Amino acid sequence: MNVVCPVRRILHISPRGGRQLTTTPPSTYRHRRSLKAKPESYTTPPPTPYTEGQVSKLSEYYTDAQLASLLAGESAVDPAHFHNRHRRPDHDPMKLRYLDDLSILDPILDSPTGPQTYTPGHPLQPLPKLQELLTPSASTTAANSATGEPPWMREVSLRTGFPVADIKRFRTKILVSHSVVNQTHMGKIRRMYCLAVAGNGNGLVGIGEGKSVEHSEAQRIATYMAVRNMMPVPRYENRTIFGDLDIKVGAVELKLFTRPPGFGLRTSQYIFEIAKCLGLSDLSARVTRSRNPMNVCKATIQALRSQKLPETIALGRGKKLVDVRKVYYNGAV
């Protein structure tokens, strides 16, 4: 405890109050201060002796050894030094208001002590050290080897809510894979591009794209994005689509047709894999004009997600569901 902040200040702590926080940065310009009379506490030295009540109150904040050393230090200070003190400027951003019990660590403003654990979202989460990144701990290595789960599966599980066991059972397939070149002033930069599809075979399907220098890394990114982009798609009798669909993406014109039970999947290879991941068993398709694989995959997903359900048609036309079934679906819905 120094001269500027004597022990006597603790005796005048306000019973209520908290830290005064502000997000306004301190001004770089010096404020012109008017001459004000210094308060009496800065010109008159405080009395050195403490009453028994004051000493008992100070003992709540300090141990006996600390209190004895502080009292001895204050008694050694020359009272004439109090006349030479200067007030700290009011705009000092590091100035304390002495409204808190500084013996208690604040969970936000003070640095944590003791063993630190990772808490997602906490403002004072411990930062990993470079040595820890280069040499993973034995517990992490043992857990990864025991479960055999790649890190991207655990991240997808946290983002989507699916258990890792369910993510392993998803059907995934790399549909498109080729190299791309980006021409820059430094030359041609070659990378690998992959497009993947993922689904659970029961109404969920999604596609994802990935680029990387390594082919395996591009496949991993594409599979990761496909699992993240999975969305529910309505199915008629869990085997085909609700009516015929016609869509155009880029130069690709795609038509999907609903088929009776036992018809099978008579489509191109890309639509076949998407239908398998979704869980469709009766479907036919026709692709005219351009047959770009990327646009075919994107058009198929967009068409499947834009189906019009009988309830939606009935609500839009102001009719009953039985009338819509008879006109559009021949009473089979």
ZIMOBEL-V661561 format. One line per field, one symbol per residue. ss: DSSP state (a for helix, b for strand, c for the rest). phi: phi as a letter, one per 30 degrees, with the letter a starting at -180 (. if undefined). psi: psi as a letter, one per 20 degrees, with the letter a starting at -180 (. if undefined). Layout:
BEGIN
ss: ???
phi: ???
psi: ???
END
This chain:
BEGIN
ss: ccccccaaaaaacccccccccccccccccccccccccccaaaaccccccccaaaaaaacccccaaaaaaaaaaaacccaaaaaacccccccccccccccccccccccccccccccccccccccccccccaaaaacccaaaaaaaaaacccaaaaaaaaaacccaaaaaacbbbbbbbbbbbbbbccbbbbbbbbbbbbbccccbbbbbbbbbccaaaaaaaaaaaaaaccbbcccbcccbccccbbbbbccbbbbbbbccccccbbccaaaaaaaaaaccccbbbbbbbcccaaaaaaaaaaaaaccccaaaaaaaacccaaaaaaaaccccc
phi: .cddbddddddcdddbkbdccbcdddddcdddcddbdddddcccdddddcddddddddddcbddddddddddddddddeddddcdbdddddddcddchccdddcdddcdcddbidccdbdiddcddddddddddbddddddddddddicddddddddddcjddddddddddbadcbaacbbcdbdckcccbccbbbbbacibjcaabbcabadcddddddddddddddcdbdbdbdhhbbcdidbbbbbiccccbcbdbddidjccbdddddddddddjdbbabbbcchdbdeddddddddddddcdcdeddddddcicddddddddcbhicc
psi: pahhmrhhhhikpphqraqoqqjpqqqiqpqopqoqpqrhiihppqphqqrhhhhhhhihhqrggghghghhhhhipphhhhhjqqqqqhjoijpqiliroiipppighqpqqappqpopipikqppqqhhhhhnqrhggghghhghkpqhhhhghhhhhipqhhhhhiqpqpogporqqpopriiapoprppqpqqqrjjljpqqqqqqqrhqhhhhhggghghghhjpqqpqpokkharnrqqpqpocjpoppppqqrpjhaomarhghghghghhkqioqqqpprcqkpgghgghhgghghikqoqhhgghhhikrqhhhhghghjkji.
END
